[in-house]
Amino acid sequence: MEDVRLSDMEPGFSTLMKRSKKLDKVVEDFLLEPLYDESERYIVSRVMCSISFEHAESIKALIDGNNLISATSLLRLQFETVVRGACRGAFRY
């Protein structure tokens, strides 16, 4: 069976990945900025956002390697870390 990659099947995929790399740089620069507040709430929120960023990078690598099922599974974890990070930063509980 021939190994067909998503980037070979979908011509716009490589453009999407290039744009994604630009966004990655913006997010990375943002995560390196000093925290507004050193409270536990902000620290935990930043950690969760960093984990989500790592998940996003891994998802792209899995897609590039044609491991679509694993990429889809990891997408769920990324969603959860984004939601938890946002909620932890926005709400007190």
N, CA, C and O atoms as a GROMACS GRO file, in nm:
protein
  372
    1MET      N    1   0.084  -0.119   0.000
    1MET     CA    2   0.000   0.000   0.000
    1MET      C    3   0.088   0.125   0.000
    1MET      O    4   0.182   0.136   0.079
    2GLU      N    5   0.057   0.215  -0.088
    2GLU     CA    6   0.134   0.338  -0.102
    2GLU      C    7   0.103   0.433   0.013
    2GLU      O    8  -0.012   0.450   0.052
    3ASP      N    9   0.208   0.495   0.066
    3ASP     CA   10   0.192   0.591   0.175
    3ASP      C   11   0.157   0.727   0.117
    3ASP      O   12   0.243   0.796   0.063
    4VAL      N   13   0.030   0.766   0.128
    4VAL     CA   14  -0.016   0.894   0.076
    4VAL      C   15  -0.035   0.988   0.193
    4VAL      O   16  -0.106   0.957   0.289
    5ARG      N   17   0.028   1.104   0.185
    5ARG     CA   18   0.019   1.202   0.292
    5ARG      C   19  -0.092   1.303   0.262
    5ARG      O   20  -0.127   1.328   0.147
    6LEU      N   21  -0.145   1.358   0.368
    6LEU     CA   22  -0.250   1.459   0.355
    6LEU      C   23  -0.199   1.578   0.274
    6LEU      O   24  -0.273   1.635   0.194
    7SER      N   25  -0.074   1.615   0.294
    7SER     CA   26  -0.018   1.729   0.222
    7SER      C   27  -0.011   1.702   0.071
    7SER      O   28  -0.015   1.796  -0.008
    8ASP      N   29  -0.001   1.574   0.031
    8ASP     CA   30  -0.001   1.540  -0.111
    8ASP      C   31  -0.141   1.545  -0.170
    8ASP      O   32  -0.159   1.581  -0.286
    9MET      N   33  -0.241   1.510  -0.089
    9MET     CA   34  -0.379   1.504  -0.138
    9MET      C   35  -0.445   1.642  -0.140
    9MET      O   36  -0.527   1.669  -0.227
   10GLU      N   37  -0.410   1.727  -0.046
   10GLU     CA   38  -0.477   1.856  -0.031
   10GLU      C   39  -0.376   1.968  -0.059
   10GLU      O   40  -0.289   1.994   0.024
   11PRO      N   41  -0.387   2.035  -0.174
   11PRO     CA   42  -0.288   2.137  -0.210
   11PRO      C   43  -0.281   2.255  -0.113
   11PRO      O   44  -0.175   2.314  -0.096
   12GLY      N   45  -0.391   2.290  -0.050
   12GLY     CA   46  -0.392   2.403   0.043
   12GLY      C   47  -0.333   2.369   0.178
   12GLY      O   48  -0.315   2.458   0.262
   13PHE      N   49  -0.302   2.242   0.202
   13PHE     CA   50  -0.252   2.200   0.333
   13PHE      C   51  -0.117   2.262   0.366
   13PHE      O   52  -0.094   2.305   0.478
   14SER      N   53  -0.027   2.266   0.269
   14SER     CA   54   0.106   2.323   0.296
   14SER      C   55   0.094   2.473   0.326
   14SER      O   56   0.169   2.524   0.409
   15THR      N   57   0.003   2.542   0.261
   15THR     CA   58  -0.021   2.684   0.291
   15THR      C   59  -0.073   2.699   0.434
   15THR      O   60  -0.030   2.788   0.508
   16LEU      N   61  -0.164   2.612   0.471
   16LEU     CA   62  -0.219   2.615   0.607
   16LEU      C   63  -0.109   2.592   0.710
   16LEU      O   64  -0.106   2.659   0.813
   17MET      N   65  -0.020   2.498   0.684
   17MET     CA   66   0.089   2.469   0.777
   17MET      C   67   0.185   2.588   0.788
   17MET      O   68   0.235   2.616   0.896
   18LYS      N   69   0.212   2.657   0.678
   18LYS     CA   70   0.299   2.775   0.681
   18LYS      C   71   0.236   2.886   0.764
   18LYS      O   72   0.303   2.952   0.844
   19ARG      N   73   0.106   2.907   0.745
   19ARG     CA   74   0.035   3.010   0.823
   19ARG      C   75   0.032   2.971   0.971
   19ARG      O   76   0.042   3.056   1.059
   20SER      N   77   0.017   2.842   0.996
   20SER     CA   78   0.015   2.794   1.134
   20SER      C   79   0.148   2.820   1.203
   20SER      O   80   0.151   2.854   1.322
   21LYS      N   81   0.259   2.803   1.130
   21LYS     CA   82   0.391   2.831   1.189
   21LYS      C   83   0.403   2.978   1.230
   21LYS      O   84   0.463   3.009   1.333
   22LYS      N   85   0.346   3.067   1.149
   22LYS     CA   86   0.349   3.209   1.184
   22LYS      C   87   0.270   3.235   1.311
   22LYS      O   88   0.313   3.311   1.398
   23LEU      N   89   0.154   3.172   1.322
   23LEU     CA   90   0.073   3.187   1.444
   23LEU      C   91   0.146   3.128   1.564
   23LEU      O   92   0.141   3.184   1.673
   24ASP      N   93   0.213   3.015   1.544
   24ASP     CA   94   0.291   2.954   1.652
   24ASP      C   95   0.391   3.052   1.710
   24ASP      O   96   0.409   3.060   1.832
   25LYS      N   97   0.457   3.127   1.623
   25LYS     CA   98   0.557   3.224   1.668
   25LYS      C   99   0.493   3.333   1.753
   25LYS      O  100   0.549   3.374   1.855
   26VAL      N  101   0.377   3.380   1.712
   26VAL     CA  102   0.305   3.483   1.788
   26VAL      C  103   0.266   3.430   1.926
   26VAL      O  104   0.284   3.498   2.027
   27VAL      N  105   0.212   3.308   1.929
   27VAL     CA  106   0.172   3.247   2.057
   27VAL      C  107   0.293   3.223   2.146
   27VAL      O  108   0.289   3.250   2.266
   28GLU      N  109   0.400   3.173   2.087
   28GLU     CA  110   0.522   3.148   2.165
   28GLU      C  111   0.574   3.277   2.227
   28GLU      O  112   0.611   3.280   2.344
   29ASP      N  113   0.578   3.384   2.148
   29ASP     CA  114   0.624   3.514   2.201
   29ASP      C  115   0.534   3.561   2.314
   29ASP      O  116   0.582   3.616   2.414
   30PHE      N  117   0.404   3.540   2.300
   30PHE     CA  118   0.309   3.579   2.404
   30PHE      C  119   0.333   3.500   2.533
   30PHE      O  120   0.330   3.557   2.642
   31LEU      N  121   0.357   3.370   2.520
   31LEU     CA  122   0.378   3.287   2.639
   31LEU      C  123   0.509   3.319   2.710
   31LEU      O  124   0.526   3.286   2.828
   32LEU      N  125   0.601   3.384   2.640
   32LEU     CA  126   0.729   3.421   2.702
   32LEU      C  127   0.723   3.557   2.772
   32LEU      O  128   0.815   3.593   2.845
   33GLU      N  129   0.615   3.630   2.751
   33GLU     CA  130   0.598   3.759   2.819
   33GLU      C  131   0.585   3.736   2.970
   33GLU      O  132   0.535   3.632   3.012
   34PRO      N  133   0.628   3.833   3.051
   34PRO     CA  134   0.611   3.818   3.195
   34PRO      C  135   0.462   3.815   3.233
   34PRO      O  136   0.379   3.878   3.168
   35LEU      N  137   0.432   3.743   3.338
   35LEU     CA  138   0.295   3.735   3.385
   35LEU      C  139   0.248   3.868   3.441
   35LEU      O  140   0.326   3.943   3.501
   36TYR      N  141   0.121   3.898   3.420
   36TYR     CA  142   0.060   4.018   3.476
   36TYR      C  143   0.058   4.012   3.628
   36TYR      O  144   0.078   4.111   3.697
   37ASP      N  145   0.035   3.893   3.677
   37ASP     CA  146   0.018   3.870   3.819
   37ASP      C  147   0.084   3.735   3.850
   37ASP      O  148   0.070   3.641   3.773
   38GLU      N  149   0.154   3.726   3.960
   38GLU     CA  150   0.222   3.601   3.996
   38GLU      C  151   0.132   3.509   4.080
   38GLU      O  152   0.182   3.420   4.149
   39SER      N  153   0.003   3.530   4.075
   39SER     CA  154  -0.087   3.446   4.154
   39SER      C  155  -0.090   3.304   4.097
   39SER      O  156  -0.061   3.282   3.979
   40GLU      N  157  -0.127   3.212   4.182
   40GLU     CA  158  -0.136   3.071   4.140
   40GLU      C  159  -0.230   3.054   4.022
   40GLU      O  160  -0.205   2.973   3.932
   41ARG      N  161  -0.335   3.130   4.022
   41ARG     CA  162  -0.435   3.122   3.915
   41ARG      C  163  -0.374   3.151   3.778
   41ARG      O  164  -0.399   3.079   3.682
   42TYR      N  165  -0.295   3.256   3.769
   42TYR     CA  166  -0.233   3.293   3.642
   42TYR      C  167  -0.122   3.194   3.604
   42TYR      O  168  -0.106   3.161   3.486
   43ILE      N  169  -0.048   3.148   3.702
   43ILE     CA  170   0.058   3.052   3.674
   43ILE      C  171   0.001   2.922   3.619
   43ILE      O  172   0.052   2.869   3.520
   44VAL      N  173  -0.105   2.872   3.682
   44VAL     CA  174  -0.168   2.748   3.634
   44VAL      C  175  -0.227   2.770   3.495
   44VAL      O  176  -0.215   2.682   3.409
   45SER      N  177  -0.288   2.884   3.472
   45SER     CA  178  -0.345   2.914   3.341
   45SER      C  179  -0.237   2.914   3.234
   45SER      O  180  -0.257   2.859   3.126
   46ARG      N  181  -0.123   2.975   3.262
   46ARG     CA  182  -0.013   2.978   3.166
   46ARG      C  183   0.042   2.838   3.139
   46ARG      O  184   0.072   2.804   3.025
   47VAL      N  185   0.054   2.758   3.242
   47VAL     CA  186   0.103   2.620   3.224
   47VAL      C  187   0.008   2.542   3.133
   47VAL      O  188   0.052   2.471   3.043
   48MET      N  189  -0.123   2.556   3.157
   48MET     CA  190  -0.220   2.485   3.073
   48MET      C  191  -0.214   2.534   2.929
   48MET      O  192  -0.227   2.454   2.836
   49CYS      N  193  -0.195   2.662   2.908
   49CYS     CA  194  -0.182   2.714   2.772
   49CYS      C  195  -0.055   2.663   2.706
   49CYS      O  196  -0.055   2.634   2.586
   50SER      N  197   0.053   2.651   2.780
   50SER     CA  198   0.177   2.597   2.727
   50SER      C  199   0.160   2.450   2.686
   50SER      O  200   0.211   2.408   2.583
   51ILE      N  201   0.090   2.374   2.769
   51ILE     CA  202   0.063   2.234   2.736
   51ILE      C  203  -0.020   2.225   2.610
   51ILE      O  204   0.006   2.140   2.524
   52SER      N  205  -0.119   2.310   2.598
   52SER     CA  206  -0.203   2.312   2.478
   52SER      C  207  -0.120   2.344   2.355
   52SER      O  208  -0.141   2.285   2.249
   53PHE      N  209  -0.027   2.436   2.368
   53PHE     CA  210   0.061   2.472   2.257
   53PHE      C  211   0.147   2.351   2.216
   53PHE      O  212   0.166   2.326   2.096
   54GLU      N  213   0.198   2.276   2.315
   54GLU     CA  214   0.273   2.154   2.284
   54GLU      C  215   0.185   2.052   2.212
   54GLU      O  216   0.229   1.988   2.117
   55HIS      N  217   0.062   2.038   2.257
   55HIS     CA  218  -0.031   1.945   2.191
   55HIS      C  219  -0.051   1.986   2.044
   55HIS      O  220  -0.053   1.901   1.955
   56ALA      N  221  -0.066   2.116   2.020
   56ALA     CA  222  -0.088   2.164   1.883
   56ALA      C  223   0.032   2.130   1.794
   56ALA      O  224   0.014   2.086   1.681
   57GLU      N  225   0.153   2.150   1.846
   57GLU     CA  226   0.272   2.116   1.768
   57GLU      C  227   0.277   1.966   1.739
   57GLU      O  228   0.313   1.925   1.628
   58SER      N  229   0.241   1.886   1.837
   58SER     CA  230   0.240   1.741   1.818
   58SER      C  231   0.134   1.696   1.719
   58SER      O  232   0.156   1.605   1.639
   59ILE      N  233   0.019   1.760   1.723
   59ILE     CA  234  -0.088   1.727   1.628
   59ILE      C  235  -0.040   1.751   1.486
   59ILE      O  236  -0.062   1.669   1.397
   60LYS      N  237   0.026   1.864   1.464
   60LYS     CA  238   0.076   1.893   1.330
   60LYS      C  239   0.180   1.791   1.285
   60LYS      O  240   0.181   1.751   1.168
   61ALA      N  241   0.266   1.749   1.376
   61ALA     CA  242   0.367   1.648   1.341
   61ALA      C  243   0.300   1.514   1.309
   61ALA      O  244   0.341   1.444   1.217
   62LEU      N  245   0.197   1.479   1.385
   62LEU     CA  246   0.125   1.354   1.359
   62LEU      C  247   0.054   1.359   1.224
   62LEU      O  248   0.055   1.261   1.149
   63ILE      N  249  -0.006   1.472   1.193
   63ILE     CA  250  -0.072   1.486   1.062
   63ILE      C  251   0.030   1.475   0.951
   63ILE      O  252   0.007   1.407   0.851
   64ASP      N  253   0.143   1.542   0.968
   64ASP     CA  254   0.247   1.537   0.866
   64ASP      C  255   0.299   1.394   0.847
   64ASP      O  256   0.339   1.356   0.737
   65GLY      N  257   0.298   1.315   0.954
   65GLY     CA  258   0.340   1.176   0.946
   65GLY      C  259   0.229   1.082   0.905
   65GLY      O  260   0.247   0.960   0.906
   66ASN      N  261   0.114   1.138   0.869
   66ASN     CA  262  -0.002   1.060   0.825
   66ASN      C  263  -0.062   0.973   0.936
   66ASN      O  264  -0.120   0.868   0.908
   67ASN      N  265  -0.048   1.018   1.060
   67ASN     CA  266  -0.106   0.948   1.175
   67ASN      C  267  -0.232   1.024   1.217
   67ASN      O  268  -0.235   1.088   1.323
   68LEU      N  269  -0.334   1.016   1.135
   68LEU     CA  270  -0.452   1.100   1.152
   68LEU      C  271  -0.537   1.061   1.272
   68LEU      O  272  -0.594   1.148   1.337
   69ILE      N  273  -0.546   0.932   1.303
   69ILE     CA  274  -0.626   0.890   1.418
   69ILE      C  275  -0.562   0.940   1.547
   69ILE      O  276  -0.632   0.990   1.636
   70SER      N  277  -0.431   0.927   1.558
   70SER     CA  278  -0.362   0.977   1.677
   70SER      C  279  -0.373   1.128   1.688
   70SER      O  280  -0.390   1.182   1.798
   71ALA      N  281  -0.365   1.197   1.575
   71ALA     CA  282  -0.378   1.343   1.575
   71ALA      C  283  -0.517   1.384   1.624
   71ALA      O  284  -0.531   1.480   1.700
   72THR      N  285  -0.619   1.312   1.579
   72THR     CA  286  -0.756   1.342   1.620
   72THR      C  287  -0.773   1.318   1.770
   72THR      O  288  -0.840   1.397   1.838
   73SER      N  289  -0.715   1.212   1.821
   73SER     CA  290  -0.724   1.182   1.965
   73SER      C  291  -0.656   1.291   2.047
   73SER      O  292  -0.709   1.334   2.149
   74LEU      N  293  -0.540   1.336   2.002
   74LEU     CA  294  -0.468   1.439   2.074
   74LEU      C  295  -0.540   1.573   2.068
   74LEU      O  296  -0.527   1.656   2.158
   75LEU      N  297  -0.616   1.595   1.962
   75LEU     CA  298  -0.693   1.718   1.950
   75LEU      C  299  -0.791   1.733   2.067
   75LEU      O  300  -0.813   1.844   2.115
   76ARG      N  301  -0.849   1.623   2.111
   76ARG     CA  302  -0.940   1.628   2.226
   76ARG      C  303  -0.866   1.674   2.352
   76ARG      O  304  -0.918   1.755   2.429
   77LEU      N  305  -0.746   1.622   2.372
   77LEU     CA  306  -0.667   1.665   2.488
   77LEU      C  307  -0.630   1.813   2.479
   77LEU      O  308  -0.631   1.885   2.579
   78GLN      N  309  -0.599   1.858   2.358
   78GLN     CA  310  -0.566   1.998   2.340
   78GLN      C  311  -0.686   2.086   2.375
   78GLN      O  312  -0.671   2.188   2.442
   79PHE      N  313  -0.803   2.046   2.329
   79PHE     CA  314  -0.924   2.122   2.360
   79PHE      C  315  -0.944   2.132   2.511
   79PHE      O  316  -0.976   2.239   2.563
   80GLU      N  317  -0.926   2.021   2.581
   80GLU     CA  318  -0.944   2.023   2.726
   80GLU      C  319  -0.844   2.114   2.796
   80GLU      O  320  -0.881   2.183   2.891
   81THR      N  321  -0.718   2.116   2.750
   81THR     CA  322  -0.621   2.203   2.815
   81THR      C  323  -0.650   2.350   2.788
   81THR      O  324  -0.626   2.435   2.874
   82VAL      N  325  -0.700   2.381   2.669
   82VAL     CA  326  -0.737   2.520   2.639
   82VAL      C  327  -0.852   2.563   2.729
   82VAL      O  328  -0.847   2.671   2.788
   83VAL      N  329  -0.954   2.481   2.740
   83VAL     CA  330  -1.069   2.514   2.822
   83VAL      C  331  -1.029   2.526   2.969
   83VAL      O  332  -1.068   2.622   3.036
   84ARG      N  333  -0.953   2.432   3.018
   84ARG     CA  334  -0.910   2.439   3.159
   84ARG      C  335  -0.822   2.560   3.185
   84ARG      O  336  -0.835   2.626   3.288
   85GLY      N  337  -0.731   2.589   3.092
   85GLY     CA  338  -0.645   2.705   3.109
   85GLY      C  339  -0.722   2.834   3.108
   85GLY      O  340  -0.697   2.922   3.190
   86ALA      N  341  -0.817   2.846   3.016
   86ALA     CA  342  -0.899   2.968   3.008
   86ALA      C  343  -0.989   2.982   3.131
   86ALA      O  344  -1.001   3.091   3.187
   87CYS      N  345  -1.050   2.872   3.172
   87CYS     CA  346  -1.139   2.878   3.289
   87CYS      C  347  -1.062   2.907   3.416
   87CYS      O  348  -1.108   2.983   3.501
   88ARG      N  349  -0.946   2.846   3.430
   88ARG     CA  350  -0.867   2.868   3.550
   88ARG      C  351  -0.820   3.013   3.558
   88ARG      O  352  -0.812   3.070   3.667
   89GLY      N  353  -0.790   3.073   3.442
   89GLY     CA  354  -0.746   3.212   3.442
   89GLY      C  355  -0.859   3.310   3.459
   89GLY      O  356  -0.838   3.420   3.510
   90ALA      N  357  -0.980   3.272   3.417
   90ALA     CA  358  -1.091   3.366   3.418
   90ALA      C  359  -1.180   3.357   3.542
   90ALA      O  360  -1.239   3.457   3.583
   91PHE      N  361  -1.189   3.238   3.601
   91PHE     CA  362  -1.281   3.218   3.711
   91PHE      C  363  -1.209   3.173   3.837
   91PHE      O  364  -1.105   3.107   3.831
   92ARG      N  365  -1.262   3.210   3.948
   92ARG     CA  366  -1.211   3.161   4.077
   92ARG      C  367  -1.296   3.043   4.119
   92ARG      O  368  -1.418   3.054   4.129
   93TYR      N  369  -1.231   2.929   4.144
   93TYR     CA  370  -1.303   2.811   4.197
   93TYR      C  371  -1.210   2.727   4.277
   93TYR      O  372  -1.250   2.623   4.330
   0.00000   0.00000   0.00000
